[in-house]
């Protein structure tokens, strides 16, 4: 498999960015959910990791967008896929990227507005994010991202097991 995509399969760069991002987003959704109910030292131990992984996901998402714009071309749509499904796939992918960027922006805004970074570095108590507008947006968009991810995964499984068009092969799962 080459670095760049072919008409029928994603290249190794796109596949690596996809799967690393997917695992990191899963970790963020889990850690964010746990952190939302945590207080004190539990929250203090999760927040730095959550922020670092969130920054990584933002960088990977920007890299992915740059890769698609200047470095590579996506494979052709799956043979026989109705135009409405092709459009829906483009919309869901775009919303996933937008959701990640909004979540990263709201996370950065919360850290900046509260002075949480110096508090984390100094061992001081972590500020309360509850009343901040970015916190409200962060919570809402994270739930939307979960729904979009479920839709994305459901569509991939539909293609793999109902349509049997071997869609997952395009993303590096299964023989070429």
N, CA, C and O of each residue as an XYZ file, in Angstrom:
704
protein
N       0.848     -1.175      0.000
C       0.000      0.000      0.000
C       0.893      1.236      0.000
O       1.843      1.334      0.777
N       0.574      2.167     -0.876
C       1.360      3.380     -0.982
C       0.913      4.452     -0.009
O      -0.087      4.298      0.693
N       1.660      5.532      0.024
C       1.310      6.659      0.890
C       0.011      7.323      0.457
O      -0.789      7.747      1.291
N      -0.191      7.409     -0.857
C      -1.368      8.090     -1.388
C      -2.463      7.088     -1.754
O      -2.215      5.900     -1.959
N      -3.666      7.613     -1.825
C      -4.825      6.791     -2.133
C      -4.855      6.417     -3.605
O      -4.288      7.098     -4.459
N      -5.541      5.299     -3.871
C      -5.804      4.871     -5.239
C      -7.292      5.108     -5.498
O      -8.006      5.522     -4.585
N      -7.769      4.863     -6.688
C      -9.209      5.044     -6.930
C     -10.115      4.138     -6.076
O     -11.307      4.410     -5.930
N      -9.539      3.053     -5.510
C     -10.371      2.108     -4.758
C      -9.975      1.949     -3.289
O     -10.665      1.254     -2.543
N      -8.887      2.572     -2.864
C      -8.409      2.353     -1.496
C      -7.683      3.604     -0.993
O      -7.005      4.301     -1.748
N      -7.849      3.863      0.302
C      -7.133      4.973      0.915
C      -5.665      4.610      1.066
O      -5.323      3.441      1.245
N      -4.794      5.617      0.994
C      -3.374      5.407      1.172
C      -3.026      5.286      2.649
O      -3.862      5.539      3.517
N      -1.794      4.900      2.924
C      -1.380      4.646      4.307
C      -1.408      5.909      5.169
O      -1.648      5.812      6.373
N      -1.172      7.082      4.595
C      -1.238      8.323      5.372
C      -2.671      8.565      5.835
O      -2.906      8.820      7.016
N      -3.623      8.487      4.921
C      -5.030      8.708      5.270
C      -5.523      7.665      6.269
O      -6.256      7.992      7.203
N      -5.123      6.414      6.074
C      -5.553      5.344      6.975
C      -4.986      5.573      8.375
O      -5.710      5.444      9.362
N      -3.706      5.911      8.469
C      -3.088      6.147      9.784
C      -3.754      7.323     10.493
O      -4.073      7.236     11.679
N      -3.963      8.416      9.774
C      -4.613      9.580     10.389
C      -6.017      9.199     10.867
O      -6.417      9.576     11.969
N      -6.763      8.459     10.053
C      -8.134      8.068     10.411
C      -8.160      7.250     11.694
O      -8.892      7.590     12.624
N      -7.374      6.177     11.762
C      -7.460      5.267     12.904
C      -6.863      5.861     14.171
O      -7.379      5.615     15.261
N      -5.788      6.636     14.059
C      -5.239      7.291     15.256
C      -6.249      8.317     15.773
O      -6.474      8.418     16.979
N      -6.848      9.068     14.867
C      -7.862     10.042     15.275
C      -9.062      9.340     15.912
O      -9.562      9.787     16.944
N      -9.521      8.259     15.314
C     -10.678      7.534     15.845
C     -10.414      7.053     17.271
O     -11.259      7.222     18.150
N      -9.252      6.459     17.501
C      -8.924      5.986     18.857
C      -8.795      7.141     19.837
O      -9.239      7.042     20.981
N      -8.191      8.231     19.392
C      -8.022      9.390     20.276
C      -9.372     10.037     20.594
O      -9.599     10.451     21.731
N     -10.267     10.129     19.616
C     -11.597     10.697     19.866
C     -12.361      9.804     20.840
O     -13.044     10.308     21.732
N     -12.256      8.500     20.684
C     -12.900      7.587     21.630
C     -12.372      7.830     23.042
O     -13.149      7.900     23.994
N     -11.054      7.959     23.179
C     -10.453      8.247     24.492
C     -10.951      9.577     25.047
O     -11.198      9.695     26.247
N     -11.098     10.574     24.181
C     -11.588     11.882     24.621
C     -13.041     11.820     25.077
O     -13.403     12.414     26.093
N     -13.869     11.106     24.329
C     -15.268     11.001     24.717
C     -15.416     10.276     26.057
O     -16.240     10.659     26.888
N     -14.620      9.236     26.258
C     -14.664      8.509     27.531
C     -14.122      9.377     28.659
O     -14.764      9.517     29.700
N     -12.945      9.958     28.456
C     -12.341     10.760     29.528
C     -13.181     11.998     29.830
O     -13.282     12.404     30.987
N     -13.782     12.599     28.814
C     -14.640     13.761     29.032
C     -15.880     13.408     29.823
O     -16.304     14.162     30.699
N     -16.462     12.257     29.515
C     -17.643     11.805     30.252
C     -17.299     11.514     31.700
O     -18.043     11.887     32.607
N     -16.167     10.846     31.922
C     -15.724     10.553     33.288
C     -15.422     11.852     34.023
O     -15.812     12.027     35.178
N     -14.732     12.754     33.356
C     -14.328     14.008     33.981
C     -15.531     14.880     34.338
O     -15.493     15.613     35.326
N     -16.595     14.804     33.542
C     -17.788     15.616     33.816
C     -18.390     15.285     35.176
O     -18.994     16.144     35.817
N     -18.225     14.046     35.615
C     -18.754     13.653     36.920
C     -17.713     13.625     38.017
O     -18.030     13.303     39.162
N     -16.482     13.953     37.690
C     -15.389     13.874     38.665
C     -15.184     15.211     39.363
O     -15.583     16.259     38.854
N     -14.562     15.163     40.527
C     -14.207     16.369     41.277
C     -12.792     16.210     41.825
O     -12.250     15.107     41.891
N     -12.228     17.315     42.205
C     -10.949     17.322     42.904
C      -9.826     16.635     42.159
O      -9.582     16.903     40.983
N      -9.141     15.740     42.867
C      -7.950     15.084     42.329
C      -8.263     14.210     41.119
O      -7.438     14.090     40.213
N      -9.436     13.605     41.095
C      -9.811     12.781     39.939
C      -9.860     13.634     38.672
O      -9.339     13.246     37.627
N     -10.494     14.802     38.784
C     -10.575     15.707     37.636
C      -9.182     16.219     37.275
O      -8.840     16.318     36.097
N      -8.386     16.540     38.280
C      -7.028     17.044     38.062
C      -6.175     16.032     37.311
O      -5.338     16.419     36.496
N      -6.368     14.756     37.568
C      -5.545     13.749     36.910
C      -5.981     13.508     35.460
O      -5.159     13.130     34.625
N      -7.252     13.720     35.160
C      -7.763     13.462     33.811
C      -7.586     14.657     32.889
O      -7.266     14.481     31.714
N      -7.785     15.868     33.394
C      -7.805     17.072     32.559
C      -6.546     17.269     31.717
O      -6.676     17.565     30.529
N      -5.332     17.123     32.260
C      -4.156     17.352     31.403
C      -4.073     16.358     30.238
O      -3.719     16.731     29.119
N      -4.397     15.113     30.508
C      -4.357     14.107     29.446
C      -5.427     14.420     28.407
O      -5.176     14.333     27.205
N      -6.608     14.783     28.868
C      -7.708     15.139     27.970
C      -7.306     16.316     27.069
O      -7.567     16.301     25.866
N      -6.676     17.321     27.655
C      -6.267     18.502     26.884
C      -5.177     18.160     25.874
O      -5.206     18.650     24.745
N      -4.227     17.332     26.262
C      -3.135     16.959     25.349
C      -3.668     16.116     24.198
O      -3.327     16.355     23.039
N      -4.507     15.128     24.514
C      -5.076     14.287     23.455
C      -5.999     15.122     22.558
O      -6.019     14.927     21.343
N      -6.752     16.038     23.140
C      -7.595     16.932     22.346
C      -6.773     17.767     21.376
O      -7.169     17.964     20.227
N      -5.627     18.259     21.840
C      -4.734     19.028     20.959
C      -4.203     18.153     19.832
O      -4.100     18.601     18.690
N      -3.867     16.908     20.150
C      -3.406     15.967     19.128
C      -4.485     15.737     18.071
O      -4.196     15.721     16.875
N      -5.724     15.561     18.516
C      -6.826     15.342     17.575
C      -7.024     16.575     16.687
O      -7.267     16.439     15.488
N      -6.924     17.761     17.259
C      -7.027     18.973     16.452
C      -5.924     18.996     15.387
O      -6.195     19.267     14.217
N      -4.695     18.716     15.790
C      -3.588     18.715     14.831
C      -3.787     17.660     13.744
O      -3.537     17.926     12.568
N      -4.233     16.469     14.128
C      -4.484     15.415     13.145
C      -5.603     15.811     12.185
O      -5.532     15.512     10.993
N      -6.622     16.475     12.691
C      -7.743     16.891     11.844
C      -7.291     17.959     10.849
O      -7.654     17.910      9.674
N      -6.511     18.909     11.314
C      -5.969     19.924     10.405
C      -5.057     19.251      9.373
O      -5.122     19.566      8.185
N      -4.213     18.328      9.829
C      -3.342     17.591      8.907
C      -4.170     16.832      7.878
O      -3.829     16.820      6.696
N      -5.255     16.200      8.317
C      -6.111     15.446      7.403
C      -6.708     16.370      6.343
O      -6.723     16.031      5.159
N      -7.192     17.523      6.760
C      -7.789     18.468      5.809
C      -6.725     18.949      4.819
O      -6.970     18.998      3.614
N      -5.561     19.296      5.324
C      -4.459     19.733      4.451
C      -4.079     18.608      3.489
O      -3.838     18.850      2.307
N      -4.027     17.380      4.003
C      -3.676     16.234      3.161
C      -4.690     16.088      2.014
O      -4.296     15.854      0.871
N      -5.979     16.223      2.309
C      -6.989     16.065      1.258
C      -6.961     17.229      0.274
O      -7.233     17.036     -0.910
N      -6.639     18.422      0.736
C      -6.641     19.580     -0.155
C      -5.405     19.594     -1.046
O      -5.518     19.853     -2.245
N      -4.220     19.317     -0.482
C      -2.986     19.462     -1.253
C      -2.200     18.180     -1.501
O      -1.375     18.147     -2.415
N      -2.422     17.135     -0.730
C      -1.531     15.988     -0.834
C      -2.091     14.747     -1.491
O      -1.327     13.914     -1.979
N      -3.401     14.598     -1.516
C      -3.980     13.328     -1.962
C      -5.383     13.565     -2.486
O      -5.960     14.637     -2.303
N      -5.919     12.557     -3.135
C      -7.308     12.581     -3.590
C      -8.005     11.379     -2.969
O      -7.421     10.302     -2.857
N      -9.248     11.568     -2.570
C     -10.021     10.467     -2.006
C     -10.317      9.431     -3.085
O     -10.405      9.760     -4.268
N     -10.470      8.170     -2.664
C     -10.915      7.164     -3.644
C     -12.301      7.508     -4.186
O     -13.043      8.287     -3.588
N     -12.625      6.920     -5.309
C     -13.958      7.117     -5.901
C     -15.006      6.539     -4.953
O     -14.690      5.655     -4.157
N     -16.247      7.023     -5.023
C     -17.307      6.430     -4.200
C     -17.429      4.929     -4.474
O     -17.047      4.440     -5.537
N     -17.962      4.225     -3.500
C     -18.164      2.785     -3.635
C     -19.080      2.524     -4.827
O     -20.089      3.206     -5.006
N     -18.724      1.538     -5.635
C     -19.530      1.211     -6.812
C     -20.964      0.888     -6.401
O     -21.200      0.134     -5.457
N     -21.901      1.466     -7.117
C     -23.306      1.195     -6.864
C     -23.909      1.966     -5.703
O     -25.074      1.762     -5.364
N     -23.140      2.838     -5.098
C     -23.670      3.614     -3.968
C     -24.576      4.722     -4.505
O     -24.156      5.503     -5.358
N     -25.811      4.796     -4.015
C     -26.732      5.840     -4.496
C     -26.186      7.248     -4.215
O     -25.512      7.456     -3.207
N     -26.468      8.200     -5.088
C     -25.995      9.575     -4.897
C     -26.380     10.164     -3.538
O     -25.604     10.922     -2.956
N     -27.564      9.829     -3.028
C     -27.988     10.355     -1.727
C     -27.061      9.861     -0.607
O     -26.748     10.610      0.319
N     -26.627      8.604     -0.694
C     -25.688      8.079      0.307
C     -24.320      8.748      0.178
O     -23.665      9.027      1.182
N     -23.896      9.002     -1.047
C     -22.624      9.698     -1.261
C     -22.675     11.089     -0.634
O     -21.727     11.519      0.023
N     -23.791     11.789     -0.843
C     -23.959     13.122     -0.273
C     -23.971     13.050      1.256
O     -23.327     13.856      1.927
N     -24.706     12.081      1.797
C     -24.777     11.927      3.252
C     -23.390     11.635      3.835
O     -23.041     12.158      4.894
N     -22.612     10.815      3.161
C     -21.259     10.502      3.631
C     -20.414     11.778      3.667
O     -19.688     12.010      4.633
N     -20.502     12.595      2.634
C     -19.731     13.855      2.609
C     -20.175     14.789      3.733
O     -19.347     15.432      4.378
N     -21.483     14.858      3.962
C     -22.006     15.726      5.018
C     -21.538     15.243      6.390
O     -21.079     16.041      7.207
N     -21.653     13.942      6.644
C     -21.242     13.409      7.945
C     -19.751     13.619      8.169
O     -19.346     14.018      9.260
N     -18.928     13.360      7.160
C     -17.484     13.597      7.309
C     -17.193     15.069      7.599
O     -16.385     15.383      8.473
N     -17.843     15.959      6.874
C     -17.648     17.390      7.106
C     -18.072     17.801      8.505
O     -17.390     18.594      9.155
N     -19.201     17.264      8.975
C     -19.662     17.583     10.329
C     -18.739     16.991     11.393
O     -18.541     17.597     12.445
N     -18.179     15.821     11.130
C     -17.201     15.258     12.076
C     -15.983     16.182     12.200
O     -15.527     16.467     13.308
N     -15.461     16.645     11.064
C     -14.317     17.564     11.101
C     -14.691     18.853     11.824
O     -13.945     19.330     12.679
N     -15.839     19.409     11.481
C     -16.278     20.662     12.108
C     -16.476     20.469     13.609
O     -16.069     21.321     14.399
N     -17.089     19.371     14.005
C     -17.292     19.089     15.426
C     -15.985     19.011     16.191
O     -15.865     19.548     17.292
N     -15.010     18.341     15.604
C     -13.699     18.234     16.257
C     -13.078     19.618     16.419
O     -12.523     19.923     17.475
N     -13.162     20.447     15.402
C     -12.570     21.788     15.472
C     -13.297     22.646     16.508
O     -12.657     23.384     17.258
N     -14.630     22.556     16.556
C     -15.388     23.318     17.554
C     -15.056     22.827     18.972
O     -14.885     23.637     19.883
N     -14.965     21.508     19.157
C     -14.623     20.978     20.481
C     -13.238     21.443     20.913
O     -13.044     21.834     22.065
N     -12.285     21.403     20.007
C     -10.937     21.862     20.348
C     -10.946     23.348     20.686
O     -10.312     23.773     21.652
N     -11.658     24.132     19.896
C     -11.732     25.573     20.157
C     -12.379     25.883     21.492
O     -11.901     26.744     22.231
N     -13.465     25.188     21.807
C     -14.130     25.440     23.092
C     -13.285     24.944     24.254
O     -13.296     25.546     25.327
N     -12.555     23.856     24.055
C     -11.645     23.379     25.100
C     -10.523     24.373     25.364
O     -10.201     24.666     26.515
N      -9.936     24.884     24.301
C      -8.873     25.890     24.437
C      -9.423     27.144     25.099
O      -8.766     27.741     25.953
N     -10.639     27.547     24.702
C     -11.261     28.736     25.298
C     -11.474     28.554     26.799
O     -11.228     29.476     27.576
N     -11.930     27.372     27.210
C     -12.131     27.134     28.648
C     -10.820     27.228     29.412
O     -10.756     27.841     30.478
N      -9.778     26.621     28.866
C      -8.475     26.674     29.532
C      -7.970     28.111     29.617
O      -7.424     28.524     30.640
N      -8.155     28.870     28.536
C      -7.676     30.254     28.512
C      -8.486     31.164     29.439
O      -7.917     31.985     30.158
N      -9.806     31.019     29.421
C     -10.664     31.898     30.211
C     -10.544     31.669     31.719
O     -10.757     32.589     32.509
N     -10.209     30.465     32.106
C     -10.177     30.143     33.538
C      -8.782     30.143     34.137
O      -8.642     30.101     35.359
N      -7.755     30.187     33.315
C      -6.398     30.075     33.839
C      -6.087     28.670     34.327
O      -5.279     28.497     35.240
N      -6.711     27.674     33.735
C      -6.534     26.294     34.179
C      -5.133     25.768     33.928
O      -4.641     24.950     34.706
N      -4.481     26.209     32.871
C      -3.141     25.688     32.570
C      -2.160     26.035     33.689
O      -1.476     25.137     34.180
N      -2.059     27.303     34.116
C      -1.156     27.584     35.238
C      -1.553     26.819     36.509
O      -0.689     26.389     37.274
N      -2.858     26.653     36.727
C      -3.314     25.904     37.904
C      -2.852     24.458     37.825
O      -2.419     23.886     38.825
N      -2.943     23.869     36.646
C      -2.502     22.483     36.480
C      -0.995     22.355     36.686
O      -0.521     21.391     37.287
N      -0.250     23.332     36.182
C       1.204     23.285     36.297
C       1.687     23.551     37.721
O       2.728     23.040     38.136
N       0.931     24.350     38.463
C       1.373     24.731     39.811
C       0.796     23.845     40.915
O       1.242     23.903     42.061
N      -0.187     23.035     40.570
C      -0.826     22.217     41.591
C      -1.974     22.915     42.297
O      -2.541     22.369     43.244
N      -2.322     24.108     41.852
C      -3.443     24.847     42.443
C      -4.756     24.160     42.065
O      -4.781     23.354     41.135
N      -5.829     24.462     42.760
C      -7.123     23.859     42.422
C      -7.538     24.210     40.990
O      -7.255     25.300     40.494
N      -8.202     23.279     40.354
C      -8.685     23.493     38.986
C      -9.923     24.379     39.040
O     -10.830     24.136     39.836
N      -9.963     25.402     38.197
C     -11.145     26.278     38.168
C     -12.400     25.497     37.757
O     -12.323     24.435     37.138
N     -13.532     26.048     38.114
C     -14.815     25.461     37.738
C     -15.197     25.967     36.355
O     -15.261     27.175     36.129
N     -15.452     25.046     35.431
C     -15.810     25.402     34.061
C     -17.320     25.516     33.863
O     -17.765     25.958     32.804
N     -18.103     25.135     34.842
C     -19.542     24.934     34.690
C     -20.280     26.098     34.060
O     -21.066     25.876     33.138
N     -20.070     27.316     34.504
C     -20.860     28.442     34.016
C     -20.369     29.058     32.732
O     -20.991     29.994     32.229
N     -19.282     28.573     32.185
C     -18.710     29.184     30.985
C     -19.493     28.809     29.730
O     -19.917     27.665     29.566
N     -19.677     29.784     28.852
C     -20.352     29.510     27.571
C     -19.610     28.441     26.767
O     -20.257     27.562     26.196
N     -18.269     28.484     26.701
C     -17.590     27.423     25.946
C     -17.842     26.033     26.529
O     -17.832     25.045     25.795
N     -18.067     25.948     27.837
C     -18.331     24.643     28.464
C     -19.669     24.094     27.994
O     -19.805     22.898     27.737
N     -20.654     24.977     27.885
C     -21.965     24.532     27.412
C     -21.864     24.020     25.974
O     -22.396     22.961     25.642
N     -21.184     24.777     25.139
C     -20.988     24.355     23.752
C     -20.197     23.066     23.649
O     -20.498     22.209     22.818
N     -19.182     22.928     24.495
C     -18.346     21.733     24.502
C     -19.198     20.497     24.794
O     -19.053     19.463     24.142
N     -20.080     20.618     25.776
C     -20.943     19.499     26.134
C     -21.922     19.146     25.025
O     -22.119     17.970     24.720
N     -22.533     20.153     24.424
C     -23.517     19.913     23.359
C     -22.845     19.302     22.134
O     -23.331     18.316     21.580
N     -21.729     19.888     21.713
C     -21.058     19.397     20.505
C     -20.476     18.003     20.736
O     -20.426     17.199     19.806
N     -20.036     17.705     21.959
C     -19.512     16.352     22.215
C     -20.617     15.312     22.035
O     -20.362     14.219     21.529
N     -21.826     15.640     22.441
C     -22.953     14.708     22.249
C     -23.299     14.579     20.760
O     -23.612     13.488     20.285
N     -23.242     15.680     20.038
C     -23.468     15.617     18.594
C     -22.379     14.790     17.908
O     -22.662     14.028     16.984
N     -21.134     14.944     18.363
C     -20.031     14.170     17.794
C     -20.234     12.681     18.061
O     -19.954     11.855     17.193
N     -20.717     12.330     19.250
C     -21.012     10.924     19.540
C     -22.073     10.390     18.581
O     -21.946      9.273     18.078
N     -23.111     11.174     18.327
C     -24.163     10.743     17.410
C     -23.623     10.597     15.984
O     -23.952      9.635     15.290
N     -22.797     11.548     15.547
C     -22.198     11.460     14.212
C     -21.271     10.261     14.102
O     -21.263      9.575     13.080
N     -20.485     10.002     15.148
C     -19.584      8.847     15.139
C     -20.391      7.552     15.066
O     -20.010      6.625     14.351
N     -21.495      7.483     15.796
C     -22.351      6.290     15.741
C     -22.926      6.110     14.334
O     -22.991      4.991     13.824
N     -23.341      7.215     13.713
C     -23.857      7.160     12.344
C     -22.770      6.692     11.377
O     -23.025      5.860     10.506
N     -21.570      7.222     11.529
C     -20.427      6.871     10.687
C     -20.089      5.383     10.832
O     -19.897      4.687      9.835
N     -20.018      4.908     12.058
C     -19.698      3.499     12.307
C     -20.831      2.610     11.797
O     -20.591      1.570     11.183
N     -22.060      3.031     12.058
C     -23.208      2.260     11.572
C     -23.218      2.139     10.056
O     -23.526      1.075      9.519
N     -22.883      3.220      9.366
C     -22.839      3.185      7.900
C     -21.730      2.247      7.411
O     -21.925      1.500      6.453
N     -20.582      2.288      8.063
C     -19.482      1.395      7.678
C     -19.885     -0.066      7.877
O     -19.606     -0.910      7.025
N     -20.539     -0.364      8.995
C     -20.985     -1.733      9.256
C     -22.091     -2.157      8.281
O     -22.130     -3.309      7.849
N     -22.975     -1.239      7.942
C     -24.009     -1.513      6.948
C     -23.364     -1.916      5.617
O     -23.750     -2.906      4.995
N     -22.383     -1.128      5.203
C     -21.699     -1.445      3.944
C     -20.993     -2.795      4.025
O     -21.046     -3.589      3.086
N     -20.343     -3.042      5.134
C     -19.553     -4.261      5.270
C     -20.424     -5.513      5.353
O     -20.143     -6.514      4.692
N     -21.485     -5.456      6.168
C     -22.223     -6.678      6.466
C     -23.579     -6.801      5.772
O     -24.088     -7.913      5.629
N     -24.169     -5.708      5.343
C     -25.466     -5.775      4.649
C     -25.243     -5.691      3.135
O     -25.668     -6.563      2.377
N     -24.575     -4.633      2.723
C     -24.303     -4.488      1.276
C     -23.178     -5.396      0.815
O     -23.101     -5.751     -0.361
N     -22.309     -5.771      1.736
C     -21.165     -6.657      1.448
C     -20.293     -6.111      0.311
O     -19.853     -6.853     -0.567
N     -20.056     -4.792      0.351
C     -19.222     -4.172     -0.686
C     -17.781     -3.949     -0.214
O     -17.006     -3.249     -0.865
N     -17.437     -4.551      0.922
C     -16.063     -4.531      1.445
C     -15.527     -3.122      1.655
O     -14.352     -2.850      1.408
N     -16.386     -2.246      2.107
C     -16.001     -0.846      2.340
C     -14.816     -0.744      3.304
O     -13.927      0.084      3.105
N     -14.800     -1.571      4.332
C     -13.723     -1.468      5.334
C     -12.349     -1.776      4.757
O     -11.341     -1.323      5.298
N     -12.290     -2.535      3.672
C     -11.000     -2.771      3.008
C     -10.349     -1.464      2.589
O      -9.127     -1.324      2.632
N     -11.176     -0.511      2.185
C     -10.654      0.789      1.738
C      -9.901      1.503      2.850
O      -9.005      2.306      2.590
N     -10.277      1.200      4.110
C      -9.643      1.835      5.270
C      -8.660      0.909      5.966
O      -8.342      1.110      7.138
N      -8.176     -0.100      5.258
C      -7.097     -0.942      5.767
C      -7.525     -2.155      6.548
O      -6.670     -2.844      7.105
N      -8.815     -2.455      6.618
C      -9.273     -3.645      7.324
C      -9.632     -4.713      6.307
O     -10.577     -4.555      5.534
N      -8.891     -5.775      6.309
C      -9.117     -6.873      5.366
C      -8.111     -6.829      4.231
O      -7.380     -5.853      4.067
N      -8.083     -7.911      3.444
C      -7.104     -7.988      2.353
C      -7.377     -6.949      1.266
O      -8.517     -6.549      1.025
N      -6.310     -6.536      0.632
C      -6.418     -5.527     -0.426
C      -7.124     -6.061     -1.645
O      -7.296     -5.337     -2.625
